[in-house]
Amino acid sequence: MVEIWTNAAGMPRAVAERTKEAEAAGFDGITVVDSQNLSGDTYVNLTAMALASETIHIASGVTNAYTRHPAVTAGAIATIQALSGGRAHLGIGRGDSALAHLGRAPVSVRKFEDYLVRLQGYLRGEEVEFEPGGDVENLGLADRPTSSRIMWLRPGRYPKVPVEVTATGPKVLALAALHADRVVLAVGADIERLKWSIGVAREAKERAGQDPGHLKFAAYVNVVVHPDPETAYHLGEGGISLFTRFSSMHGSVAGPMSDEDRRVYEAVHDAYDMNEHSRAGSAQAATIPAEFAARFAILGDARYCIERLSAVVALGIDRLVTVRPTAGADPGLARESEQAFANEVMPALKAL
């Protein structure tokens, strides 16, 4: 059965309330953003979410490999795992708005891979070699650690936190296949691009001599339920522009697409204003034609959304992280759309 997740952002009380509502509506999980200049602290939010709920799974959506040492990230999410009774997941990527507001681009693929290897070691309770350049010996201690380990995180004491890598390009898709517990696709809802992404991950697994059948896939999908597709687009345009940009983060785009779609990806990249990140009415949202949005996202009445999402699930994706109407959208219409998804679309998907 497919898992249906939703997302959240903001400060702890609001995020906790949204978590309660998501649990009551029947969602299997909920992610919360990690963007320190734009939203409340992820781990404080995850604490509030854990305490406000009983069964729903909770995750960072997503953290990054720059703002915290891997031991700090592992210790924080493992603490949430203990607090929540095993409901925590660590969503992680190369970084976006959290780094942009520090004057940084996403970390390199090489650094990201090294971070993931260390992070997984910490979460398994293993000894992790010190990073090069350490100078603790300058303290003249009588004795000192010769490697790093989260000593309270003994194997078997708590369930290991799953590390779930959000990926768009071929290099990150490949390393996610090798180092993540789940590959989370962020390429939209277009079936051909989803097939391509899954294929890249499976090929990387095969090249490493490992069974690609063990891979687990999730997908972020922008979904707005409304009988008028134009209204649905305006409710979701902030998130659509955000996820479109992920495929053209540095200006170029990989994977199958038409020449016209390539021009849209490049236009979003060139117009992207990080000061209006994920907001409706932004300059970047204005570059996306309705035809592109209709393929990249899922916008329409309940029956149409069920049909499109069912096709995504049929690719072998067992978790959908549905991106709801975004900042700047009409709050009343957004609420109606979310209720329609929970009452009409989600039950049909869970019956697949």
Secondary structure by P-SEA (a helix, b strand, c coil): cbbbbbcccccaaaaaaaaaaaaaacccbbbbbccccccccaaaaaaaaaaacccbbbbccccccccccaaaaaaaaaaaaaaacccbbbbbccccaaaaaaccccccaaaaaaaaaaaaaaaaccccccccccccccccccccccccccccccccccccbbbbbbbccaaaaaaaaccccbbbbcccccaaaaaaaaaaaaaaaaaaccccccbbbbbbccccccccaaaaaaacaaaaaaaaacccccccccccccaaaaaaaaaaaaaccccccccccccccccccaaaaaaacccccaaaaaaaaaaaaaccccccccccccccccaaaaaaaaaaaacccaaaaaac
